[in-house]
Amino acid sequence: MNDNNKKLLEKHTDILSVRDLAVNTVATYTSYLTAYLKWVEESLPGRKAESITWEEMRCYIRYLK
């Protein structure tokens, strides 16, 4: 995973840590984001997750189905 996506994942984990969520819930949410970020890196090389369009996000949803 590239450095930019690692930072996003760390930020996400930090945000989740202040909520009153079960450990398994945090792990699940983190795994979902990790899977998405890996898909972005593989399917849209060179793109930052912050710049993904709605249509590209829909491609990910279709990929999941």
C-alpha positions in Angstrom: 0.0 0.0 0.0 1.4 3.4 -0.9 2.2 6.0 1.7 -0.8 8.2 1.0 -3.2 5.4 1.4 -1.5 4.3 4.6 -2.0 7.8 6.0 -5.7 7.6 5.1 -6.0 4.3 6.8 -4.3 5.6 9.9 -6.6 8.6 10.0 -9.6 6.3 9.6 -8.4 4.1 12.5 -7.8 7.2 14.6 -11.3 8.5 14.0 -12.8 5.1 14.8 -10.8 5.0 18.1 -12.7 7.9 19.5 -16.1 6.3 18.9 -17.6 3.7 21.2 -17.3 0.8 18.8 -16.6 -2.8 19.5 -13.1 -4.0 18.6 -14.5 -6.3 15.9 -16.5 -3.5 14.4 -13.3 -1.4 14.1 -11.5 -4.3 12.5 -14.3 -4.9 10.0 -14.5 -1.2 9.0 -10.7 -1.1 8.7 -10.7 -4.3 6.5 -13.3 -2.8 4.2 -11.3 0.4 3.7 -8.1 -1.6 3.2 -9.8 -3.7 0.5 -11.1 -0.5 -1.2 -7.7 1.2 -1.1 -6.0 -1.9 -2.6 -8.6 -2.0 -5.4 -7.9 1.7 -6.1 -4.2 1.0 -6.3 -4.7 -2.0 -8.6 -7.5 -0.7 -10.8 -6.7 3.0 -11.0 -2.9 3.2 -10.7 -1.5 6.6 -9.9 -4.8 7.9 -8.6 -5.3 9.2 -5.1 -8.3 7.8 -3.2 -9.4 11.4 -2.6 -9.8 12.1 -6.3 -11.9 9.1 -7.2 -15.1 10.0 -9.1 -18.6 8.7 -8.3 -18.5 6.7 -11.5 -15.2 5.1 -10.5 -16.7 4.3 -7.0 -19.6 2.6 -8.7 -17.1 0.5 -10.6 -15.9 -0.7 -7.2 -19.4 -1.5 -6.1 -19.9 -3.5 -9.3 -16.6 -5.3 -8.7 -17.9 -6.3 -5.2 -21.1 -7.8 -6.7 
